[in-house]
Amino acid sequence: MTSVALKPQVHGIFDPATWTVTYVVHQGPGSAAAVIDSVLDYDPKSGRTRTTSADKVVDYVQAHELKVQWILETHAHADHLSAAPYLKQKLGGQIGIGDQITRVQRVFKGIFNLEPEFRMDGSQFDALLKDGQQFRIGELTAHVMAVPGHTPACVAYQVGDAVFVGDTLFMPDVGTARCDFPGGDARMLYASVHKLLSLPPETRLFMCHDYPPNNRPVAFETTVAEQRAKNIHVNDGISEAQFVEMRTKRDATLEMPVLILPAVQINIRAGKLPPEESNGTAYVKIPINTL
């Protein structure tokens, strides 16, 4: 586990269309950097993509003369498309994700009846990262933490005193992620949350999303201590049985994310579009009466 004494610089870029936060992690101007959970803008009405959100990352990296070594995903997102290939083209770096992405690929290859050539070995990514694995971001050491529950492939990344939790946790007044996607499990999520909340109380936690209630301003940084004291779903007074009951009842009322069908098909390909067909156009599939 990395030392919490080290405080990397963290720059969050909020995308209001998908409520997603992309992070750039580094040690200061001219240093190595990692980008976590990038966004490719997508209009579901027209099927058109744009790079407005990703270009904000490019602008920040270039303005600070950073050297991108990693473009990381905490999981295969269902609510936005990844801009990883675009950022790799513009900035360099390796695209990394947790090694259990292969489980997600197997499930969704079947759901979407993807082309026979689609490989379910994670080879679309540059690196498959294992639970407990360490890797370098320049002089920084990053540590991979498996946090399944929302999906079986979710990971968090600890860099010094900062942990990027993906969809495992939200801000304390929002709670936790849903567990009703294929492979999701509320008991596993409860265990994963407590894995995170066993870190030192001053550890900084960075959310992948914020859905502000009561018109409060957008926020995406909290601490282990604050989550343990105030999280409405998993504070220190909530048992596993209480959490599972709450999560199961709540998930049964939730609609599917607006972008789940295009997002998952593209994100299990490391953000690459499906193969172009004979007319030169790439297509995503819409399974009828399946999800």
C-alpha positions as a LaTeX table, in Angstrom:
\begin{tabular}{lrrr}
\hline
Residue & $x$ (\AA) & $y$ (\AA) & $z$ (\AA) \\
\hline
Met1 & 0.00 & 0.00 & 0.00 \\
Thr2 & 1.34 & 3.43 & $-0.85$ \\
Ser3 & 2.19 & 5.93 & 1.87 \\
Val4 & $-0.54$ & 8.42 & 2.69 \\
Ala5 & 2.17 & 10.98 & 3.53 \\
Leu6 & 2.59 & 11.73 & $-0.18$ \\
Lys7 & 0.04 & 14.19 & $-1.59$ \\
Pro8 & $-0.13$ & 14.10 & $-5.39$ \\
Gln9 & $-1.74$ & 16.99 & $-7.20$ \\
Val10 & $-5.25$ & 16.11 & $-8.39$ \\
His11 & $-7.14$ & 18.11 & $-10.99$ \\
Gly12 & $-10.81$ & 17.20 & $-11.54$ \\
Ile13 & $-12.72$ & 18.08 & $-14.70$ \\
Phe14 & $-16.50$ & 17.77 & $-14.28$ \\
Asp15 & $-18.69$ & 16.87 & $-17.25$ \\
Pro16 & $-22.23$ & 18.14 & $-16.54$ \\
Ala17 & $-23.82$ & 16.09 & $-19.33$ \\
Thr18 & $-22.90$ & 12.77 & $-17.66$ \\
Trp19 & $-22.15$ & 13.97 & $-14.11$ \\
Thr20 & $-18.69$ & 12.43 & $-14.52$ \\
Val21 & $-15.36$ & 13.63 & $-13.15$ \\
Thr22 & $-12.15$ & 13.00 & $-15.08$ \\
Tyr23 & $-8.96$ & 13.29 & $-13.04$ \\
Val24 & $-5.41$ & 14.23 & $-13.93$ \\
Val25 & $-2.95$ & 13.07 & $-11.26$ \\
His26 & 0.62 & 14.36 & $-11.18$ \\
Gln27 & 3.39 & 15.92 & $-9.05$ \\
Gly28 & 3.47 & 19.36 & $-10.61$ \\
Pro29 & 4.40 & 21.09 & $-13.87$ \\
Gly30 & 6.61 & 19.01 & $-16.11$ \\
Ser31 & 5.99 & 15.75 & $-14.23$ \\
Ala32 & 4.50 & 12.42 & $-15.28$ \\
Ala33 & 0.72 & 12.09 & $-15.07$ \\
Ala34 & $-2.19$ & 9.69 & $-15.22$ \\
Val35 & $-5.68$ & 10.43 & $-16.54$ \\
Ile36 & $-8.52$ & 8.57 & $-14.83$ \\
Asp37 & $-12.04$ & 7.99 & $-16.21$ \\
Ser38 & $-12.09$ & 10.20 & $-19.30$ \\
Val39 & $-15.25$ & 11.18 & $-21.21$ \\
Leu40 & $-16.02$ & 11.16 & $-24.92$ \\
Asp41 & $-19.08$ & 13.34 & $-25.55$ \\
Tyr42 & $-21.92$ & 11.43 & $-27.21$ \\
Asp43 & $-25.31$ & 12.62 & $-28.44$ \\
Pro44 & $-27.75$ & 9.67 & $-28.25$ \\
Lys45 & $-30.22$ & 11.43 & $-30.53$ \\
Ser46 & $-27.82$ & 11.75 & $-33.45$ \\
Gly47 & $-25.19$ & 9.12 & $-32.64$ \\
Arg48 & $-22.48$ & 11.78 & $-32.98$ \\
Thr49 & $-19.38$ & 12.02 & $-30.80$ \\
Arg50 & $-17.40$ & 15.11 & $-29.84$ \\
Thr51 & $-14.17$ & 15.65 & $-27.94$ \\
Thr52 & $-15.11$ & 18.78 & $-25.98$ \\
Ser53 & $-14.63$ & 17.13 & $-22.57$ \\
Ala54 & $-11.48$ & 15.28 & $-23.59$ \\
Asp55 & $-9.97$ & 18.45 & $-25.03$ \\
Lys56 & $-10.19$ & 20.04 & $-21.58$ \\
Val57 & $-7.89$ & 17.24 & $-20.40$ \\
Val58 & $-5.55$ & 17.84 & $-23.34$ \\
Asp59 & $-5.49$ & 21.58 & $-22.61$ \\
Tyr60 & $-4.68$ & 21.03 & $-18.92$ \\
Val61 & $-1.93$ & 18.50 & $-19.66$ \\
Gln62 & $-0.31$ & 20.71 & $-22.25$ \\
Ala63 & $-0.59$ & 23.86 & $-20.16$ \\
His64 & 1.27 & 22.14 & $-17.32$ \\
Glu65 & 3.71 & 20.33 & $-19.64$ \\
Leu66 & 2.73 & 16.96 & $-18.18$ \\
Lys67 & 3.84 & 13.63 & $-19.62$ \\
Val68 & 0.90 & 11.21 & $-19.64$ \\
Gln69 & 2.01 & 7.68 & $-18.80$ \\
Trp70 & $-1.37$ & 6.13 & $-18.02$ \\
Ile71 & $-4.97$ & 6.52 & $-19.14$ \\
Leu72 & $-6.87$ & 4.53 & $-16.53$ \\
Glu73 & $-10.42$ & 3.22 & $-16.23$ \\
Thr74 & $-11.94$ & 2.24 & $-12.90$ \\
His75 & $-14.37$ & $-0.04$ & $-14.78$ \\
Ala76 & $-16.34$ & $-0.32$ & $-18.04$ \\
His77 & $-18.67$ & 2.61 & $-17.49$ \\
Ala78 & $-22.37$ & 2.38 & $-18.36$ \\
Asp79 & $-23.11$ & 6.11 & $-18.24$ \\
His80 & $-20.50$ & 7.63 & $-20.53$ \\
Leu81 & $-18.15$ & 6.70 & $-23.35$ \\
Ser82 & $-14.42$ & 6.60 & $-22.69$ \\
Ala83 & $-12.15$ & 9.00 & $-24.55$ \\
Ala84 & $-9.08$ & 6.82 & $-23.90$ \\
Pro85 & $-8.12$ & 6.20 & $-27.56$ \\
Tyr86 & $-8.42$ & 9.89 & $-28.40$ \\
Leu87 & $-6.30$ & 10.90 & $-25.41$ \\
Lys88 & $-3.72$ & 8.24 & $-26.21$ \\
Gln89 & $-3.45$ & 9.62 & $-29.74$ \\
Lys90 & $-3.09$ & 13.20 & $-28.48$ \\
Leu91 & $-1.02$ & 12.66 & $-25.34$ \\
Gly92 & 0.44 & 9.14 & $-25.34$ \\
Gly93 & 0.27 & 6.72 & $-22.43$ \\
Gln94 & $-0.98$ & 3.20 & $-21.80$ \\
Ile95 & $-4.69$ & 2.40 & $-21.41$ \\
Gly96 & $-5.19$ & 0.35 & $-18.24$ \\
Ile97 & $-8.14$ & $-1.32$ & $-16.50$ \\
Gly98 & $-8.69$ & $-4.00$ & $-13.87$ \\
Asp99 & $-7.97$ & $-7.52$ & $-15.09$ \\
Gln100 & $-11.51$ & $-8.72$ & $-14.33$ \\
Ile101 & $-12.75$ & $-6.78$ & $-17.37$ \\
Thr102 & $-12.62$ & $-10.13$ & $-19.14$ \\
Arg103 & $-15.64$ & $-11.25$ & $-17.10$ \\
Val104 & $-17.58$ & $-8.19$ & $-18.23$ \\
Gln105 & $-16.54$ & $-8.77$ & $-21.84$ \\
Arg106 & $-17.85$ & $-12.34$ & $-21.74$ \\
Val107 & $-21.24$ & $-11.24$ & $-20.44$ \\
Phe108 & $-21.74$ & $-8.40$ & $-22.88$ \\
Lys109 & $-20.42$ & $-10.21$ & $-25.92$ \\
Gly110 & $-23.39$ & $-12.50$ & $-25.42$ \\
Ile111 & $-25.90$ & $-9.76$ & $-24.64$ \\
Phe112 & $-24.95$ & $-7.78$ & $-27.74$ \\
Asn113 & $-24.10$ & $-10.81$ & $-29.91$ \\
Leu114 & $-20.87$ & $-9.08$ & $-30.89$ \\
Glu115 & $-18.82$ & $-10.08$ & $-33.92$ \\
Pro116 & $-17.01$ & $-13.44$ & $-33.63$ \\
Glu117 & $-13.68$ & $-11.63$ & $-33.83$ \\
Phe118 & $-14.32$ & $-9.73$ & $-30.59$ \\
Arg119 & $-11.83$ & $-11.12$ & $-28.09$ \\
Met120 & $-12.75$ & $-11.60$ & $-24.44$ \\
Asp121 & $-9.19$ & $-11.59$ & $-23.12$ \\
Gly122 & $-8.84$ & $-7.87$ & $-22.43$ \\
Ser123 & $-6.34$ & $-7.48$ & $-25.26$ \\
Gln124 & $-8.08$ & $-4.27$ & $-26.38$ \\
Phe125 & $-6.35$ & $-2.60$ & $-23.41$ \\
Asp126 & $-2.63$ & $-1.99$ & $-23.07$ \\
Ala127 & $-2.51$ & $-3.25$ & $-19.48$ \\
Leu128 & $-4.73$ & $-5.41$ & $-17.29$ \\
Leu129 & $-4.08$ & $-4.47$ & $-13.68$ \\
Lys130 & $-4.39$ & $-6.99$ & $-10.86$ \\
Asp131 & $-5.60$ & $-6.47$ & $-7.29$ \\
Gly132 & $-2.62$ & $-5.40$ & $-5.20$ \\
Gln133 & $-0.45$ & $-4.55$ & $-8.19$ \\
Gln134 & 1.73 & $-1.47$ & $-8.04$ \\
Phe135 & 2.82 & 0.66 & $-10.98$ \\
Arg136 & 4.61 & 3.94 & $-11.44$ \\
Ile137 & 3.41 & 7.37 & $-12.51$ \\
Gly138 & 6.81 & 9.01 & $-12.72$ \\
Glu139 & 8.00 & 9.23 & $-9.12$ \\
Leu140 & 4.54 & 8.37 & $-7.81$ \\
Thr141 & 3.55 & 4.82 & $-6.93$ \\
Ala142 & $-0.01$ & 3.73 & $-7.70$ \\
His143 & $-1.68$ & 0.78 & $-6.02$ \\
Val144 & $-4.59$ & $-1.20$ & $-7.50$ \\
Met145 & $-7.48$ & $-2.15$ & $-5.23$ \\
Ala146 & $-10.19$ & $-4.51$ & $-6.48$ \\
Val147 & $-13.58$ & $-3.16$ & $-5.36$ \\
Pro148 & $-16.22$ & $-5.36$ & $-7.05$ \\
Gly149 & $-19.93$ & $-4.98$ & $-6.43$ \\
His150 & $-21.12$ & $-2.33$ & $-8.85$ \\
Thr151 & $-19.52$ & $-4.51$ & $-11.53$ \\
Pro152 & $-17.23$ & $-7.52$ & $-11.04$ \\
Ala153 & $-14.35$ & $-5.61$ & $-12.64$ \\
Cys154 & $-14.33$ & $-2.39$ & $-10.58$ \\
Val155 & $-11.00$ & $-1.19$ & $-9.23$ \\
Ala156 & $-9.85$ & 1.83 & $-7.26$ \\
Tyr157 & $-6.46$ & 3.47 & $-7.64$ \\
Gln158 & $-4.53$ & 4.71 & $-4.62$ \\
Val159 & $-1.81$ & 7.27 & $-5.32$ \\
Gly160 & $-0.27$ & 8.55 & $-2.11$ \\
Asp161 & $-3.04$ & 9.88 & 0.10 \\
Ala162 & $-5.55$ & 9.99 & $-2.80$ \\
Val163 & $-7.86$ & 7.17 & $-3.82$ \\
Phe164 & $-9.95$ & 7.24 & $-6.99$ \\
Val165 & $-12.93$ & 5.08 & $-6.12$ \\
Gly166 & $-14.82$ & 4.88 & $-9.42$ \\
Asp167 & $-18.52$ & 4.19 & $-8.87$ \\
Thr168 & $-18.06$ & 2.31 & $-5.59$ \\
Leu169 & $-18.85$ & 5.38 & $-3.48$ \\
Phe170 & $-20.51$ & 8.71 & $-4.09$ \\
Met171 & $-20.47$ & 11.81 & $-1.90$ \\
Pro172 & $-21.86$ & 11.10 & 1.58 \\
Asp173 & $-25.24$ & 12.68 & 0.83 \\
Val174 & $-25.63$ & 10.53 & $-2.32$ \\
Gly175 & $-24.49$ & 7.14 & $-1.02$ \\
Thr176 & $-23.28$ & 4.23 & $-3.13$ \\
Ala177 & $-23.49$ & 2.76 & $-6.61$ \\
Arg178 & $-26.22$ & 0.47 & $-7.89$ \\
Cys179 & $-25.60$ & $-3.28$ & $-7.98$ \\
Asp180 & $-28.18$ & $-4.52$ & $-10.51$ \\
Phe181 & $-25.99$ & $-4.60$ & $-13.62$ \\
Pro182 & $-24.83$ & $-8.05$ & $-14.83$ \\
Gly183 & $-22.36$ & $-9.39$ & $-12.30$ \\
Gly184 & $-23.25$ & $-6.78$ & $-9.67$ \\
Asp185 & $-23.58$ & $-7.87$ & $-6.05$ \\
Ala186 & $-24.64$ & $-5.76$ & $-3.05$ \\
Arg187 & $-22.76$ & $-7.90$ & $-0.52$ \\
Met188 & $-19.59$ & $-7.58$ & $-2.54$ \\
Leu189 & $-20.09$ & $-3.81$ & $-2.76$ \\
Tyr190 & $-20.50$ & $-3.58$ & 1.01 \\
Ala191 & $-17.21$ & $-5.45$ & 1.47 \\
Ser192 & $-15.49$ & $-3.26$ & $-1.12$ \\
Val193 & $-16.69$ & $-0.07$ & 0.54 \\
His194 & $-15.36$ & $-1.25$ & 3.87 \\
Lys195 & $-12.05$ & $-2.11$ & 2.22 \\
Leu196 & $-11.82$ & 1.54 & 1.20 \\
Leu197 & $-13.06$ & 2.83 & 4.54 \\
Ser198 & $-10.40$ & 0.84 & 6.40 \\
Leu199 & $-7.79$ & 3.23 & 5.04 \\
Pro200 & $-6.53$ & 6.02 & 7.34 \\
Pro201 & $-9.29$ & 8.53 & 8.14 \\
Glu202 & $-7.48$ & 11.44 & 6.46 \\
Thr203 & $-7.24$ & 9.60 & 3.13 \\
Arg204 & $-8.69$ & 11.69 & 0.31 \\
Leu205 & $-11.40$ & 9.93 & $-1.73$ \\
Phe206 & $-12.24$ & 11.14 & $-5.24$ \\
Met207 & $-15.62$ & 10.21 & $-6.74$ \\
Cys208 & $-16.16$ & 9.36 & $-10.41$ \\
His209 & $-19.59$ & 11.03 & $-10.36$ \\
Asp210 & $-21.65$ & 13.50 & $-8.41$ \\
Tyr211 & $-25.44$ & 13.75 & $-8.46$ \\
Pro212 & $-26.03$ & 16.71 & $-6.11$ \\
Pro213 & $-29.25$ & 16.60 & $-4.08$ \\
Asn214 & $-31.05$ & 19.70 & $-2.86$ \\
Asn215 & $-29.33$ & 21.97 & $-5.38$ \\
Arg216 & $-26.00$ & 21.85 & $-3.56$ \\
Pro217 & $-22.90$ & 22.69 & $-5.62$ \\
Val218 & $-21.11$ & 19.85 & $-7.40$ \\
Ala219 & $-18.50$ & 18.17 & $-5.17$ \\
Phe220 & $-16.32$ & 15.14 & $-5.73$ \\
Glu221 & $-13.67$ & 15.04 & $-2.98$ \\
Thr222 & $-14.24$ & 13.69 & 0.52 \\
Thr223 & $-12.33$ & 11.67 & 3.13 \\
Val224 & $-12.55$ & 8.26 & 4.71 \\
Ala225 & $-13.54$ & 9.89 & 8.00 \\
Glu226 & $-16.36$ & 11.86 & 6.40 \\
Gln227 & $-17.72$ & 8.82 & 4.59 \\
Arg228 & $-17.65$ & 6.68 & 7.73 \\
Ala229 & $-19.49$ & 9.36 & 9.67 \\
Lys230 & $-22.01$ & 10.62 & 7.13 \\
Asn231 & $-22.54$ & 8.34 & 4.12 \\
Ile232 & $-26.29$ & 7.79 & 3.94 \\
His233 & $-25.89$ & 4.17 & 2.76 \\
Val234 & $-22.76$ & 2.82 & 4.46 \\
Asn235 & $-21.81$ & 4.86 & 7.51 \\
Asp236 & $-20.39$ & 3.04 & 10.53 \\
Gly237 & $-23.88$ & 2.37 & 11.87 \\
Ile238 & $-25.10$ & 0.38 & 8.83 \\
Ser239 & $-24.82$ & $-3.42$ & 8.87 \\
Glu240 & $-24.31$ & $-5.58$ & 5.80 \\
Ala241 & $-27.88$ & $-6.91$ & 6.05 \\
Gln242 & $-29.30$ & $-3.38$ & 6.24 \\
Phe243 & $-27.21$ & $-2.27$ & 3.27 \\
Val244 & $-28.17$ & $-5.25$ & 1.10 \\
Glu245 & $-31.87$ & $-4.74$ & 1.86 \\
Met246 & $-31.67$ & $-1.02$ & 1.06 \\
Arg247 & $-29.60$ & $-1.51$ & $-2.09$ \\
Thr248 & $-31.86$ & $-4.27$ & $-3.44$ \\
Lys249 & $-35.05$ & $-2.26$ & $-2.90$ \\
Arg250 & $-33.52$ & 0.92 & $-4.31$ \\
Asp251 & $-32.04$ & $-0.75$ & $-7.39$ \\
Ala252 & $-35.43$ & $-2.20$ & $-8.30$ \\
Thr253 & $-36.72$ & 1.35 & $-8.78$ \\
Leu254 & $-33.89$ & 2.67 & $-10.96$ \\
Glu255 & $-34.05$ & 3.13 & $-14.71$ \\
Met256 & $-31.17$ & 2.07 & $-16.94$ \\
Pro257 & $-28.60$ & 4.82 & $-17.59$ \\
Val258 & $-29.34$ & 6.80 & $-20.75$ \\
Leu259 & $-26.10$ & 5.78 & $-22.45$ \\
Ile260 & $-25.70$ & 2.20 & $-21.21$ \\
Leu261 & $-26.22$ & 0.55 & $-24.62$ \\
Pro262 & $-23.62$ & 2.51 & $-26.59$ \\
Ala263 & $-21.32$ & 3.02 & $-23.61$ \\
Val264 & $-20.82$ & $-0.59$ & $-22.63$ \\
Gln265 & $-20.30$ & $-1.77$ & $-26.20$ \\
Ile266 & $-17.58$ & 0.81 & $-26.71$ \\
Asn267 & $-16.00$ & 0.77 & $-23.24$ \\
Ile268 & $-15.35$ & $-2.99$ & $-23.24$ \\
Arg269 & $-13.31$ & $-2.25$ & $-26.38$ \\
Ala270 & $-11.13$ & 0.22 & $-24.43$ \\
Gly271 & $-13.09$ & 3.10 & $-25.94$ \\
Lys272 & $-12.65$ & 2.03 & $-29.53$ \\
Leu273 & $-15.66$ & 2.07 & $-31.83$ \\
Pro274 & $-17.00$ & $-1.23$ & $-33.21$ \\
Pro275 & $-15.49$ & $-2.32$ & $-36.54$ \\
Glu276 & $-16.68$ & $-0.33$ & $-39.53$ \\
Glu277 & $-19.06$ & $-2.20$ & $-41.80$ \\
Ser278 & $-18.89$ & $-2.38$ & $-45.60$ \\
Asn279 & $-20.22$ & 1.17 & $-45.97$ \\
Gly280 & $-17.46$ & 2.60 & $-43.78$ \\
Thr281 & $-19.76$ & 3.29 & $-40.80$ \\
Ala282 & $-19.48$ & 1.84 & $-37.27$ \\
Tyr283 & $-22.70$ & 0.78 & $-35.54$ \\
Val284 & $-23.76$ & $-0.02$ & $-31.98$ \\
Lys285 & $-26.52$ & $-2.56$ & $-31.36$ \\
Ile286 & $-29.76$ & $-2.04$ & $-29.47$ \\
Pro287 & $-30.97$ & $-5.37$ & $-28.03$ \\
Ile288 & $-34.75$ & $-5.43$ & $-27.78$ \\
Asn289 & $-36.41$ & $-6.62$ & $-24.53$ \\
Thr290 & $-33.08$ & $-7.85$ & $-23.14$ \\
Leu291 & $-31.89$ & $-5.52$ & $-20.38$ \\
\hline
\end{tabular}
